[in-house]
Amino acid sequence: MPFKPPENEIAGYFLVCILTILGVLSKIAHRVMNGIPVSFWGAICQIIISTFASALILMLAVRFQWHYTATAAACGISSWSGVTIVTLFEKKLLSRLSNQH
């Protein structure tokens, strides 16, 4: 059974988007509260990276048929982690490619 949001598909994807947005905004707010300087362009870059990480998790959720609530939670966590998630996937992909030779 593939990824199925609640009865209404839009509601499930809306939940994923909300948690992705909350994850990235909380990451930016956390940096501000810890005294780490955040510029406008730094915030934009964080949003782009976090959205990409969340999209990767959404594709995994579709592939592995996760429930919509687990998918939304994973997207929120991945948007918080951002670069860490992308780096993890990059290392995994590169190790698989190097093992194929």
GROMACS elastic network, one bead per residue, 0.5 to 0.9 nm:
[ bonds ]
;  ai    aj funct       b0    kb
    1     4     6  0.78636   500
    1    65     6  0.62457   500
    1    66     6  0.89934   500
    2    61     6  0.86322   500
    2    62     6  0.61215   500
    2    63     6  0.74319   500
    2    64     6  0.76652   500
    2    66     6  0.76338   500
    2    67     6  0.88202   500
    3    61     6  0.66199   500
    3    62     6  0.50304   500
    3    63     6  0.79338   500
    3    64     6  0.79847   500
    3    66     6  0.57340   500
    3    67     6  0.62312   500
    3    68     6  0.67286   500
    3    71     6  0.86140   500
    4     7     6  0.81030   500
    4     9     6  0.72540   500
    4    12     6  0.77161   500
    4    62     6  0.85928   500
    4    65     6  0.80397   500
    4    66     6  0.82490   500
    4    67     6  0.68531   500
    4    68     6  0.64173   500
    5     8     6  0.66662   500
    5     9     6  0.52561   500
    5    10     6  0.77963   500
    5    11     6  0.69456   500
    5    13     6  0.70151   500
    5    15     6  0.89875   500
    5    67     6  0.74576   500
    5    68     6  0.51527   500
    5    69     6  0.82978   500
    6     9     6  0.63970   500
    6    10     6  0.85933   500
    6    11     6  0.66714   500
    6    12     6  0.57204   500
    6    68     6  0.72630   500
    7    10     6  0.89157   500
    7    11     6  0.79526   500
    7    12     6  0.83399   500
    8    11     6  0.54473   500
    8    12     6  0.69125   500
    9    12     6  0.53668   500
    9    13     6  0.64869   500
    9    14     6  0.85148   500
   10    13     6  0.52878   500
   10    14     6  0.58672   500
   10    15     6  0.85514   500
   11    15     6  0.61714   500
   11    16     6  0.87309   500
   12    15     6  0.51449   500
   12    16     6  0.64345   500
   12    17     6  0.87615   500
   12    68     6  0.63171   500
   12    69     6  0.82589   500
   12    72     6  0.81778   500
   13    17     6  0.61478   500
   13    18     6  0.85531   500
   13    68     6  0.84425   500
   13    72     6  0.83345   500
   14    17     6  0.50371   500
   14    18     6  0.60772   500
   14    19     6  0.86481   500
   15    18     6  0.51046   500
   15    19     6  0.62541   500
   15    20     6  0.85401   500
   15    68     6  0.83996   500
   15    69     6  0.82380   500
   15    72     6  0.62440   500
   16    19     6  0.53559   500
   16    20     6  0.61471   500
   16    21     6  0.86714   500
   16    54     6  0.86935   500
   16    58     6  0.83441   500
   16    68     6  0.80086   500
   16    69     6  0.83737   500
   16    71     6  0.70509   500
   16    73     6  0.77548   500
   16    74     6  0.88873   500
   16    75     6  0.64977   500
   16    76     6  0.75327   500
   17    20     6  0.50228   500
   17    21     6  0.61121   500
   17    22     6  0.85155   500
   17    54     6  0.89198   500
   17    72     6  0.78696   500
   17    75     6  0.82525   500
   17    76     6  0.85221   500
   18    21     6  0.51610   500
   18    22     6  0.60862   500
   18    23     6  0.85174   500
   18    72     6  0.83684   500
   18    76     6  0.82242   500
   19    23     6  0.59501   500
   19    24     6  0.86323   500
   19    72     6  0.61417   500
   19    73     6  0.69053   500
   19    74     6  0.88342   500
   19    75     6  0.66549   500
   19    77     6  0.83162   500
   19    79     6  0.83344   500
   20    23     6  0.50912   500
   20    24     6  0.63557   500
   20    25     6  0.86231   500
   20    50     6  0.76145   500
   20    51     6  0.69008   500
   20    54     6  0.65189   500
   20    72     6  0.77152   500
   20    73     6  0.86471   500
   20    74     6  0.89720   500
   20    75     6  0.56365   500
   20    77     6  0.78784   500
   20    78     6  0.78940   500
   20    79     6  0.55590   500
   20    80     6  0.80671   500
   21    24     6  0.53325   500
   21    25     6  0.60786   500
   21    26     6  0.84259   500
   21    47     6  0.82525   500
   21    50     6  0.87168   500
   21    51     6  0.81521   500
   21    76     6  0.75578   500
   21    79     6  0.77029   500
   22    25     6  0.51613   500
   22    26     6  0.58877   500
   22    27     6  0.84683   500
   22    76     6  0.68887   500
   22    79     6  0.83357   500
   22    80     6  0.84827   500
   23    26     6  0.52363   500
   23    27     6  0.62226   500
   23    28     6  0.88086   500
   23    50     6  0.80820   500
   23    75     6  0.81072   500
   23    77     6  0.63909   500
   23    78     6  0.76901   500
   23    79     6  0.51187   500
   23    81     6  0.84161   500
   24    27     6  0.50820   500
   24    28     6  0.63552   500
   24    29     6  0.86289   500
   24    43     6  0.89999   500
   24    46     6  0.70815   500
   24    47     6  0.60472   500
   24    50     6  0.61433   500
   24    51     6  0.80119   500
   24    76     6  0.78642   500
   24    78     6  0.89594   500
   24    79     6  0.53654   500
   24    80     6  0.54050   500
   24    81     6  0.85699   500
   24    82     6  0.81163   500
   25    28     6  0.51454   500
   25    29     6  0.60707   500
   25    30     6  0.84561   500
   25    43     6  0.89091   500
   25    47     6  0.80715   500
   25    80     6  0.82810   500
   26    30     6  0.58925   500
   26    31     6  0.85530   500
   26    80     6  0.72134   500
   27    30     6  0.50542   500
   27    31     6  0.63513   500
   27    32     6  0.87644   500
   27    46     6  0.84572   500
   27    79     6  0.82063   500
   27    80     6  0.54829   500
   27    81     6  0.80906   500
   28    31     6  0.51999   500
   28    32     6  0.63583   500
   28    33     6  0.87421   500
   28    38     6  0.75791   500
   28    43     6  0.67329   500
   28    46     6  0.76764   500
   28    47     6  0.88730   500
   28    80     6  0.88567   500
   29    32     6  0.50276   500
   29    33     6  0.61121   500
   29    34     6  0.85866   500
   30    33     6  0.51237   500
   30    34     6  0.61879   500
   30    35     6  0.87585   500
   30    36     6  0.87301   500
   31    34     6  0.51645   500
   31    35     6  0.64373   500
   31    36     6  0.52189   500
   31    37     6  0.73776   500
   31    38     6  0.72158   500
   32    35     6  0.52627   500
   32    36     6  0.56038   500
   32    37     6  0.65134   500
   32    38     6  0.65921   500
   33    36     6  0.75184   500
   34    37     6  0.88470   500
   35    38     6  0.87915   500
   38    41     6  0.82399   500
   38    42     6  0.59584   500
   38    43     6  0.65216   500
   39    43     6  0.62017   500
   39    44     6  0.86373   500
   40    43     6  0.51915   500
   40    44     6  0.63183   500
   40    45     6  0.87327   500
   41    45     6  0.60888   500
   41    46     6  0.84917   500
   42    45     6  0.51116   500
   42    46     6  0.61644   500
   42    47     6  0.86537   500
   43    47     6  0.62013   500
   43    48     6  0.87046   500
   44    47     6  0.50719   500
   44    48     6  0.62903   500
   44    49     6  0.87139   500
   45    48     6  0.50934   500
   45    49     6  0.61327   500
   45    50     6  0.84224   500
   46    49     6  0.52302   500
   46    50     6  0.59141   500
   46    51     6  0.83899   500
   46    79     6  0.88744   500
   46    82     6  0.73389   500
   46    83     6  0.85434   500
   47    50     6  0.51887   500
   47    51     6  0.59956   500
   47    52     6  0.85546   500
   47    79     6  0.82098   500
   47    82     6  0.86314   500
   48    51     6  0.52141   500
   48    52     6  0.62349   500
   48    53     6  0.87134   500
   48    82     6  0.89225   500
   49    52     6  0.51273   500
   49    53     6  0.62185   500
   49    54     6  0.86213   500
   49    79     6  0.78206   500
   49    82     6  0.56265   500
   49    83     6  0.64225   500
   49    86     6  0.81267   500
   50    53     6  0.50507   500
   50    54     6  0.60954   500
   50    55     6  0.85298   500
   50    78     6  0.69332   500
   50    80     6  0.67626   500
   50    81     6  0.72851   500
   50    83     6  0.72850   500
   50    85     6  0.89103   500
   50    86     6  0.89302   500
   51    54     6  0.50485   500
   51    55     6  0.61042   500
   51    56     6  0.86840   500
   51    75     6  0.87703   500
   51    78     6  0.86812   500
   51    79     6  0.62523   500
   51    82     6  0.78545   500
   52    55     6  0.50336   500
   52    56     6  0.63258   500
   52    57     6  0.87866   500
   52    79     6  0.81060   500
   52    82     6  0.78643   500
   52    86     6  0.79619   500
   53    56     6  0.51572   500
   53    57     6  0.64567   500
   53    58     6  0.87391   500
   53    75     6  0.77499   500
   53    78     6  0.58328   500
   53    79     6  0.60247   500
   53    81     6  0.80992   500
   53    82     6  0.56255   500
   53    83     6  0.74337   500
   53    84     6  0.87441   500
   53    85     6  0.61203   500
   53    86     6  0.58241   500
   54    57     6  0.50897   500
   54    58     6  0.61738   500
   54    59     6  0.87114   500
   54    74     6  0.78142   500
   54    76     6  0.71447   500
   54    77     6  0.82447   500
   54    78     6  0.55155   500
   54    79     6  0.54390   500
   54    82     6  0.79339   500
   54    85     6  0.88310   500
   55    59     6  0.62536   500
   55    60     6  0.86718   500
   55    75     6  0.75472   500
   56    59     6  0.51746   500
   56    60     6  0.63850   500
   56    61     6  0.87044   500
   56    75     6  0.85963   500
   56    78     6  0.88728   500
   56    85     6  0.88053   500
   56    86     6  0.82079   500
   56    89     6  0.87902   500
   57    61     6  0.61330   500
   57    62     6  0.86797   500
   57    71     6  0.75699   500
   57    74     6  0.68097   500
   57    75     6  0.59612   500
   57    78     6  0.72261   500
   57    85     6  0.89358   500
   58    62     6  0.63030   500
   58    63     6  0.86311   500
   58    71     6  0.66018   500
   58    72     6  0.83003   500
   58    74     6  0.82551   500
   58    75     6  0.67216   500
   59    62     6  0.51437   500
   59    63     6  0.62106   500
   59    64     6  0.86608   500
   60    64     6  0.59703   500
   60    65     6  0.80946   500
   60    66     6  0.83577   500
   60    71     6  0.88850   500
   61    64     6  0.52431   500
   61    65     6  0.55192   500
   61    67     6  0.79046   500
   61    68     6  0.83949   500
   61    70     6  0.84846   500
   61    71     6  0.59505   500
   61    74     6  0.88055   500
   62    65     6  0.51198   500
   62    66     6  0.67300   500
   62    71     6  0.87714   500
   63    66     6  0.81221   500
   65    68     6  0.89744   500
   66    69     6  0.82597   500
   66    70     6  0.63966   500
   66    71     6  0.61171   500
   67    70     6  0.54453   500
   67    71     6  0.62014   500
   67    72     6  0.87599   500
   68    72     6  0.60703   500
   68    73     6  0.85808   500
   69    72     6  0.51239   500
   69    73     6  0.62152   500
   69    74     6  0.85635   500
   70    73     6  0.51360   500
   70    74     6  0.60488   500
   70    75     6  0.85202   500
   71    74     6  0.51221   500
   71    75     6  0.60895   500
   71    76     6  0.86035   500
   72    75     6  0.51076   500
   72    76     6  0.62110   500
   72    77     6  0.86959   500
   73    76     6  0.51183   500
   73    77     6  0.62420   500
   73    78     6  0.85661   500
   74    77     6  0.51267   500
   74    78     6  0.60095   500
   74    79     6  0.85028   500
   75    78     6  0.50656   500
   75    79     6  0.60477   500
   75    80     6  0.86021   500
   76    79     6  0.51972   500
   76    80     6  0.63986   500
   76    81     6  0.87975   500
   77    80     6  0.50977   500
   77    81     6  0.62887   500
   77    82     6  0.85675   500
   78    82     6  0.57764   500
   78    83     6  0.88451   500
   78    84     6  0.83411   500
   78    85     6  0.62789   500
   78    86     6  0.89324   500
   79    82     6  0.50150   500
   79    83     6  0.87769   500
   79    85     6  0.85051   500
   80    83     6  0.89936   500
   81    84     6  0.55041   500
   81    85     6  0.61070   500
   81    86     6  0.87870   500
   82    85     6  0.56429   500
   82    86     6  0.66143   500
   82    87     6  0.88312   500
   83    86     6  0.50864   500
   83    87     6  0.59829   500
   83    88     6  0.84656   500
   84    87     6  0.51491   500
   84    88     6  0.61118   500
   84    89     6  0.87435   500
   85    88     6  0.50503   500
   85    89     6  0.63312   500
   85    90     6  0.85936   500
   86    89     6  0.52451   500
   86    90     6  0.61400   500
   86    91     6  0.87343   500
   87    91     6  0.61600   500
   87    92     6  0.85664   500
   88    91     6  0.52854   500
   88    92     6  0.62561   500
   88    93     6  0.86703   500
   89    92     6  0.50615   500
   89    93     6  0.60797   500
   89    94     6  0.85336   500
   90    93     6  0.51688   500
   90    94     6  0.60849   500
   90    95     6  0.85389   500
   91    94     6  0.51370   500
   91    95     6  0.60535   500
   91    96     6  0.85878   500
   92    95     6  0.52336   500
   92    96     6  0.62938   500
   92    97     6  0.86982   500
   93    96     6  0.51842   500
   93    97     6  0.62001   500
   93    98     6  0.86707   500
   94    97     6  0.50327   500
   94    98     6  0.61070   500
   94    99     6  0.85935   500
   95    98     6  0.51369   500
   95    99     6  0.61964   500
   95   100     6  0.87958   500
   96    99     6  0.51550   500
   96   100     6  0.64474   500
   97   100     6  0.53199   500
   97   101     6  0.72858   500
   98   101     6  0.58987   500
